[in-house]
Amino acid sequence: MGERADLIQWIGREILPNEGGVRAFLKRAALSPEDVDEVIQEAYCRMAGIEDYRRIENPRAYLYQVVRSILLSQVRRARVVRFDTVAELDSLGVIDSGLNPEQAVLRKDDLQRLKSLIENLPANIRQVFLLRKIDGLSQKAIAAHLNISERTVEWYSTQGLRLVLAEWAKTDKDVRRRLRDEEQTERRDRS
Amino acid sequence: MKSKPNDAIDLDAIKWVVRLDAAPEDAHLRAAFEHWQSLGTNRRGAYIRAKAAWHALDPLMIFPAESIKPPIEGRIPRRAILAGGVGAATIAVCGAGFLFGAREEVSTPIGEIRHVPLADGSLMNVNTDSSVQVTLESGLRQIKLDKGEVWFQVAEDKERPFVVSAGPVRVRAVGTAFSIRRREEGADVLVTEGIVETWSQDDENRKTRLEAGSKVFVSDNFGPERVISVGPDIQRTLAWRDGEIALSGQSLAEAAAEFNRYNEQKLIIDPGLANEGLTGWFRTNEPQTFADAAARVLGAAVAINGNEIRVSRRDEK
């Protein structure tokens, strides 16, 4: 079961932006932080087993379905999940079956979020990321270019990816608030 | 069994993504990673998550890179980067818990259909509400179906026969594809490729060879019954692998029983309608769509009450 590049990209594009929402929901369902992490990890593991993601019309609803199934299996393993949790999950999954205008807007948000996420990285981490991702430099070449050790490049990449993931893990509300704040700052700066 | 907190696993996963990205060709690194990953399914999940986030940054291409002045020596073609670190096999299976050696257990809740690759290269499609144990040893591949239904695509390996047991029912294959469904007093065996041999342990003298396109019911006590040729209908019978139910003339009662395997919400058919025949393709998880379609065709009424979908004749006026 190796990981397929196109599936991984699909997960990054369609699932990752919804992670914050799922976490917020799991938190509301009174799961411990440790359990939230585990459910999320399990969900990604199952995502990696998807045979044909092109058939999934609504990735967000699919994600909620997977989480539901994980929660149910945890109930079976005698872990405590509030019963109405599952019912709420069902209604969440149903809210947007099919692509709707709201979702199209969300996509633009995701892109905006990704952009601001990179821009907000500490300068040296951002530089390593850009060299890797835009210029396609290897870790070795980046080290040579910046005249730092490969270990340092590795450390920057690790910290960067960590910050990026922490950002995706935030709930939508946090993110919207931050984007709005940034927008206001920008407007203030301009005027 | 948990040795590390989950956020520590997330951090480890991030490190693996970065390290493998830096040295995609390093076989030792890859092997070390595979070992780490095989120690728990949440590790695999954490890794997939980190890797997805790493690749989600690929669209960085769309942002102007004012800070960097190309060209720089040592540039790698983008395509080579994307292909890096993809393709090696692992045996971690989600939901199977932890894995010791090559033994794994897979069970599915109602409504879930899981596609599980096995370490020997074989593939299992595990249908709804099923439970199966896989033990891969050097001389034998042993699979125990406790309940439900599984379709196997068996990787050819003459040294290691592939034997599935369901109660006393046995099916032996070498390189072939077949499905087996546990029933109350036996099992249905259906072959899609190659040949299998099947029998009941209670009567080992009565073995039946079964070719592609045929099926047989193997009784726990009396062994295989008469072989039935399925022909082109075989794809229909195995539509569940794609999460579908294909009906071609089954009675409404049979169709409802089929949907009820996959859903907590149960279809209940008015006895007066039970024998009506139906044709069509449906998603296993959409009993209501099916009920609506059936009602439309038969001029019947659908009433939903909690976990019940009742299809009945319209009240006579």
Interface residues (C-beta under 8 A of the other chain):
Chain A: M1 G2 E3 R4 A5 I8 Q9 I11 G12 R13 I15 L16 E19 P33 E34 D37 E38 I40 Q41 E42 A43 Y44 C45 R46 M47 A48 G49 E51 S69 I70 L72 S73 R76 L111 L114 K115 I118 Q127 F129 L130 L131 R132 K133 I134 D135 G136 L137 S138 Q139 K140 A141 A144 H145 E150 V153 E154 S157 T158 L161 R162 V164 L165 W168
Chain B: P5 N6 D7 I9 D10 L11 I14 K15 V17 V18 R19 D21 A22 A23 T41 N42 R43 R44 G45 A46 I48 R49 A50 K51 A52 A53 W54 H55 A56 L57 D58 P59 L60 M61 F63 A65 S67 I68 P70 I72 E73 G74 R75 I76 P77 R78 I81 L82 A83 G85 V86 G87 A88 A89 T90 I91 A92 V93 C94 G95 P109 G111 E112 R114 H115 V116 P117
